[in-house]
Amino acid sequence: MSDAHAFAALRALADGRFHSGEDIARALGCSRTLVWQAIRDAEADFGLTVFKVRGQGYKLPELIEWLDVAAVREHLAGPAAETFTLALAERIDSTNTQLMRRSDSAPHGLILAAEWQDAGRGRLGRSWRMRLGGALAFSLLWRFDKGLAELSGLSLAVGVALARVLERLGAPVALKWPNDVLLSGKKLSGVLIELSGEVQGPAAVVIGVGINLAAPGDVGQPVAGLAEAGVKIGRNALLAELLNELALVLTDFSEHGFAAFRDEWQRYAAYLGQAVRLSPAQGEPVEGLFAGVDERGALLIDTDAGARALFAGELSLRPVS
């Protein structure tokens, strides 16, 4: 059974109404058996529940707004409309992985968004799990004239772009160093930055963003969806709003670095002034008071042994219990 059949069957049910297997088969030009198999496989692959009622047919429990290039471009404005080229995939391993493979030749401003990722990735090799139709997962390729050494703090600047949009929509979000967006203390969104290039430049950067519109269920950590904040916005409109803000932020970052965003980032900062623990991948945790970030994006922590500045890497930030 091909992914094309599975997605075609789901798209036929996207309006949230009942549709008979016969009607779907006729619309898709296939057999009713193929429709049944496609829906069965979609349930297994994507963790969906499709209602099946004799005499009425199939129905999804809720509406799905599928991503659409034209619908996104309708809402793009200013630099984003001029800069970004949007490509969509129904099913993919990882948008970041695919853009990194093409980073040498793909055009500046290429956006790759996916309905479903089989191997979505987060920081420190963690997986990013999403709910079909209930999340955004996209990556963008941005080229900088400056070298890799001057890109510190980029994930924090991207976080500022996300926070601006989400705050405008009515979600009281906070930024957790170095790459998470929190809602009521739970992870709402994450950023994954991957770079290629020379120390002195130029550099190609793939910026991956995942954001939940609806909580994806049990993923091994507290997670939230925008719906919990009462935010109602379509996926295409939200993607466009994020891209509009990212175009502005990335242009400013290219010219001024993270220093231009430091104060704003700290306004959104989670745990500021609180006792925290930083746990490196190797070595002992570092505990102290979270004192914000410096102009390079390094985390500042006041410890019993004095102040320390720690950069993004194999570190985690947690409140000390």
N, C-alpha and C positions, 0 to 999 in steps of 0.2 A: 504494500500500500504506500503510495507516494505522499509526501508532505503536501503536494499540490491538491490532492483529493481531500485531505483532511482539512486544510485551510478553506478550500472552496465550500465544503459542507458547513463549516463553522460560519463562514461569511453569509451563507444563506439563512442562518439562524440569528444573525447579529441584531435583528430588530426586537428580539425578546418575545416573539410570538410563536405559536405553534405552526409548523410546516410539515406536511406529510412527506414521507419518504418518496412517494411517487412524484410529487411536485418538485422536490429537490433533484431527483434523478432526471426529470425532464429538463429542468433548467441547466443542469450540468452536462447533459448528454451522455449519461451513464446509466447503469442498472441500479435498481433499488438495493440489491445485495452490496454493490460497491459503496453506496451511501451508508448502509448499515456498518460496513467494515471501516469506513473512513471515520464515522462518529465514534465507534468503539476504540479505534486507535488514538483518536484525539483525546478521549477521556483518559486513556492510559498514559499517553505521553505528556499531557499538559495538566494533569490533575484536575480535570473538569468533571462536573456532574451535568449530564444532559438529561432533562426530563423526557420520558418516553411514555406516551399515553395512547392506548389502542383507539383507533378511530380519529385521533387528532394529529399524531405524528411526534415530532421532536421539538424541544424548546430549551433554550439556554435559560438559566435561572436569573440572569440579568443582562442588560444591554452591553454590547462591546462596540466602542468606537475604534475602528481600525485606522491605523496611520495612513495618511494620504498626502503625497507631495504637494498637490495643488492646494489642499486645505491648509497645510503649514505655510506655504508661500504667501497665501492670502493675508496672513497676519504678520509677515516679516516686514520690517521697516528700516530705513536708514542704512547704516553700514552692514547690517545682517543681510538685507535684501541684495546688496551689491557683492557681498563677500562669499556667502555660503552656497554650496551646491549640495543638494540633499539626495541621498540614495537610501532606499528601504529594502530590507530583507524580511521575509516571513520567518525563517528559521535559520539560525547561524550558531556557530560555536561561541564566538565572542566578538562583539563589535571592535573592541580594542585590538584583539589578536589580528583580525582581518585588516584593520587600518595600519597596524605596525608592519605587516607583511608588504604593504604598498607604500610605505612612508617615503621611499626614495623617489617614486614616480608620481604618486597621486597629487592632485592640485591642492594648493593652499585653500583652506576653508571647506574641504570636503567633509560632509556629515554622513555618517552611517548609523541608521536607526534600525532596530529589529523588533518584531513582534514577540520573538521568543529566542532566548539564548540557552543552549545546552550546557555551555561551560562558561557562564558569566563569571567574571573575576573581580575580586576586590583587593584591597591592600593586604600585604603579607601573605599572598597566595590563597586567601580565603575565597570561597565561592560566593557569587551574588545570585540569589534565587528570587524569582519574580512570579507574579500572578498574571496569566495571560489576559490581556486587556485591562489589567489593573495597575500597570506600571509603565514607566518610560525607561528604555535602555538605549543610549546612543553614545557615539564617540565622534570627536571632531579632530581634524588635523590642522595644526596651526604652525606656521614656520616663523622662526625668530632669526633676526640677523645676529643677535648676541649669542654667546656661547653657553654651554650647559652650566658653567660655573655661575652665571648671572641669573639663572632661572629659579633660584631658591625662593620659596614662598609662593610659587605658582598655584599649588593646590589650595592654599589659603585664599588667594585672590579669586579663584573659581568659586570657592565657598561663599565669598561675599556676593558674587553675582547671583548664586542660587538663593541666598538669604534675602536679597533685595526683592526678587520676584515673589518668593513665597510670603514675605511679610506684606507686600502689596495685596496679595490675594487673601490675606487675613489669617495666615498661619503664624503663630508666635514661636518661631524657630530659634534655635541656638546653634552655634558652630562649635564642634568638638575638634580640638587639634589632633591631627593635621588635616583630616579630609572628610569628616562626617557632618551631616546636618541632623539635628535632633528635634523632635517634637515631643514635649512632655517627658523629656529624658530618654526617649526611645529613638532608635535610628530610623530616620525618614528617607535619607538620601546619602549616597557616598560618591566619592570622586577617586578615580584612578588615573595617575599621570605616568606615562611612559615616554622616554626620550631617546632620540638618536641624534648623533652629530658630533661635533668637535668641541673641545674645551673652550676654544676661542671663538667658535661659531663657524658657520650658521648651524642652527639646530631645528629639527623637526620634532614636534611634540604631539602625542596623541592623548587627548583628554577624554576619559570615559566618565559618564554620569549615569547613575541609576537612581530613580526616584519612585516611591510607591504612592499611587493614588489611593489604593486600598491595601491594607496590611496583607502580606502574603501567607500568613499562617505561621506555624512553628518552623523557625529557621535557626534555632539554637541561640538566639539572643533577642532581647526586647526590640520589637520593630513597630513602626506606626505607618499609617497612610494619611494622605491629605484629608480624606473624608472625616477623620477623627476631629479635625479642626473646623469642620463644617464647610470646607472649600469644595465648591462644585465648578469644575472646569473640564472641558474636553481635552483629550490627550493631544490633539493637533494644535489647539490653541495654547496649551501649556508649553509644548515643545517650542513653538514660535516665540513665546514670551521669554523663555530661557535663552534661546539663540539671540534674540535682540539684545539682551543684557550681556551675554557672553561676548558678543562682538565689541561692545563698548569697553568692557573690563579688560579683555585681552589686548586691545589696542593701547589702553592706558598702561597696562603692565609692560608692554613692549617698550614704551617710552620712558617709564618712570620706575619700573620694578615694584616690589611689594611695599616699599616705603609709602607709596601713595595710598595704600589700603590698610595700613597697620591700625590706625585709630578706629576705622570702621569695623575691622575684624574684631577688635577687642570689645566693641559695643555689643556684638553678638555672642561673645565668648562664653561657653559653658564652663563652670567650675572656677571662674576667675576669683582669686582671693581665697579659695578653699584649699583644704589639705588634699593632696593628690598623690598618686603613685604612678611612676613611669616604669614599665617593665620591658627592658630590652630583650631581644631574642637570646642573648647570651649575657651572663653576668647578673649581678644583684639589682633588684629594683631600687629606684631612687625616689625618696619621699620628701615632701616639703609643701610649701604654699605656692600655688600657681600664680605667677606674677605677670602673666601676659606673654607677648611675643616681642622680639626685636625687629628691626627694619629688614632683616634677612628672612624672617619667618621662623626663626629658632624659638623654641619654647623656653621661657624663663621660669626657673623654679628656685625658690629660696629654701635652702636646706640648712640643717644644723651646722654643716661645714662651710656654709657660704652660698652665694648665688651661683647658679649654673645656667648655661645656655645649651640646649640640646636640639639638634636638627631632626627633621623627619627621617624615618628609617624604620628599623625593626623595633619600634617602641609602641606601647599602648598606654592610654591615659584612662585612669579609673579613679573615682572618688575613693578615698581611704575610708574603710568602714570602721 
